[in-house]
Amino acid sequence: MQSRSAFPPAGTMAGPASGGFDADVAVPVSVLNRAIGTMLERSFPLVWVAGEVSNFTRAASGHWYFSIKDAQAQMRCVMFRGRAQYAEFMPREGDKIEVRALVTMYEPRGELQLNVEAVRRTGLGRLYEAFLRLKTQLEAEGLFAEEKKRALPTHPRAIGIVTSLQAAALRDVLTTLGRRAPHIPVIVYPAPVQGAGAGDKLAAMVQRANARREVDVLIVCRGGGSIEDLWAFNEEVLARAIAASELPVVSGVGHETDVTIADFAADLRAPTPTGAAELVSPQRTLLLRELDQRTAALSRGFGRLMERRAQQLDWLARRLVSPAEHLRRQRVHLEQLRARLAAAGTRPVRDARARFALARLRWQRWRPDLDTCRNRVAQCSRRLDVALARFSERYAAKVGTLSARLEVLSPQRTLERGYAAVLDGQTGRAVREAAALTRQRRYTMHLAQGVADVSFADVQPRLTDGF
């Protein structure tokens, strides 16, 4: 049996009627399902699908399996754990939802299904888009600018509340205000907080509160709910009324995670209605404590003022004296001046005498003793005479010794013993060897007595060992 490939050769294009397969070749079911799944994924991009939830199951792996249906049809859906863990809520049986999904084929069973990437409640997408459009528009107009925000009064004389008389939030706000500031009157401006026309009625109450001028600050509030329930606080008419209000407005709508257009338009946003009541009301116990502190401070300040006034009065009383006392003080002052003048006249003389005595004492200390100096000069003169005599004797003895030694070594004494000194008549040098004598040459001979010029007719040198 000859086998052939189930797919066309590379580079060829199968006709639409054949679906890319050869009509004469049997195709495995898995290959067919894979091809159908590939074609579906290429043909249908990500799309939002609306319907009712049925047969919802959350597997142990964390994946969600359910069906989405309407009156005419239904489609199986799967949302894998990686996507499901980021969903804002878990669908329940009968919920109206919208899913963003990709049309795929579950190949093992050949079942068509939606691979869900995101899920939201029906209508929330449109409402959120409308919320963002209005927020962007009003923000561009400067309705939410920080410089337009008004500061809340520190001690309001009256507090206004714009909400429904049946709202649970009203009870929470009144309870909080009664606990924190029972002395401040509260005026409620009733208006529905949801349903058709609720935004217009809330805006009208904000305007009425501004017109009547009965309160110093205004709270616009309601309890939590879905985005549809809170939509009245996302309407443009209410946002513009809050922004135009001359009274400071605090918004306390829903829970901390709920954000409305009214929150942006208000001067201050509170996370809850109870938080709004806490923001606008000073705590009574703190006010009483502050009052006690200021009373004590005022009392201390008044006491210090009275002490200063009493001290000033005493000082003025001391300055207030009788004329006789004033004259007596003047006399005492004159006596003091006279004594100071007399002391000032004698002080230079006294100082000069003291300086003279000190200089005399110093002079006496350093004045030389003439008798002692004379004795010392006489003693030094005697010591000098003795030293000179000894010095003369020592040098005379040394001269005698040197003279005797010189006398012994004198050439004259040698000549007196019979010797003669023969000098060359031309060079004047002493002749020391007999071989240096020559005939007919003049020599000078020094004797013990006199000098003679001689010349030799004949010279016979000979060697001797002495005399």
Summary of the structure (lengths in Angstrom):
residues: 467
radius of gyration: 69.4
end to end distance: 166.6
largest distance: 184.7
contacts: 1190
relative contact order: 0.05
helix: 47%
strand: 18%
